[in-house]
Amino acid sequence: MNRDIPFYQYLTDSQKDILDRSTQQISYQKGQMVHRHGEACVGIIFVRKGRLSFFALSEEGREITILRAKTGQTCVLS
């Protein structure tokens, strides 16, 4: 699973082992919330299929897109 991550080939064997042991594969339904502000960091996200949009809402309810990630891309939520 992790071999698809673009930077995986550049990791040391020790780093690969750590990543392999700490990786979870999670599927989300369209429109499902992946992370909310104030929640614990989910770490690195590697999009295997589909796309994710990360956005923030203002106090007035306006939405601003912060980042989009599609198949084969990674992003960090912290």
C-alpha positions in Angstrom: 0.0 0.0 0.0 2.7 2.6 1.0 4.8 1.9 -2.1 2.4 4.1 -4.0 3.4 7.2 -1.9 5.7 9.3 -4.1 8.4 9.8 -1.5 8.4 6.2 -0.2 11.4 5.1 -2.4 13.6 7.8 -0.7 13.0 6.6 2.8 15.5 4.5 4.7 14.5 1.0 5.6 13.9 2.1 9.2 11.6 5.0 8.1 9.7 2.6 5.8 9.2 0.3 8.7 7.8 3.1 10.9 5.5 4.3 8.1 4.3 0.7 7.3 3.5 0.0 11.0 1.7 3.3 11.5 -0.4 3.5 8.3 -4.1 3.1 8.3 -6.3 2.7 5.2 -9.6 4.5 5.6 -12.4 5.0 3.1 -14.7 8.0 3.2 -18.0 8.5 1.5 -18.6 11.6 -0.7 -19.3 14.6 1.5 -18.0 12.9 4.6 -16.0 15.1 7.0 -12.4 13.9 7.4 -11.1 16.4 9.9 -12.5 19.3 12.0 -10.5 22.2 13.4 -9.6 21.5 17.0 -9.5 17.7 16.6 -6.3 15.7 16.9 -3.9 15.7 13.9 -4.7 12.9 11.5 -1.2 13.0 10.0 -0.3 12.6 6.4 -3.1 11.8 4.0 -2.3 10.0 0.7 -5.3 10.0 -1.7 -5.4 6.6 -3.3 -8.6 7.3 -5.2 -10.9 10.3 -5.6 -10.2 13.7 -4.2 -10.4 15.7 -1.0 -11.1 19.4 -0.5 -10.0 21.2 2.6 -11.9 24.4 3.5 -12.5 26.8 6.3 -15.7 28.6 7.2 -15.8 32.2 8.3 -18.0 33.3 11.2 -20.3 34.7 8.6 -20.6 31.2 7.0 -18.5 31.9 3.9 -16.3 29.0 2.7 -12.8 29.3 1.5 -10.9 26.3 -0.1 -7.5 25.9 1.4 -6.3 22.9 -0.5 -7.4 20.2 -2.9 -5.8 16.8 -3.1 -6.5 14.2 -5.8 -5.5 10.6 -6.6 -1.8 10.1 -6.0 -1.3 13.3 -4.0 -0.4 13.7 -0.3 -1.1 16.4 2.2 -0.5 17.0 5.9 -3.1 18.0 8.3 -1.7 19.3 11.6 
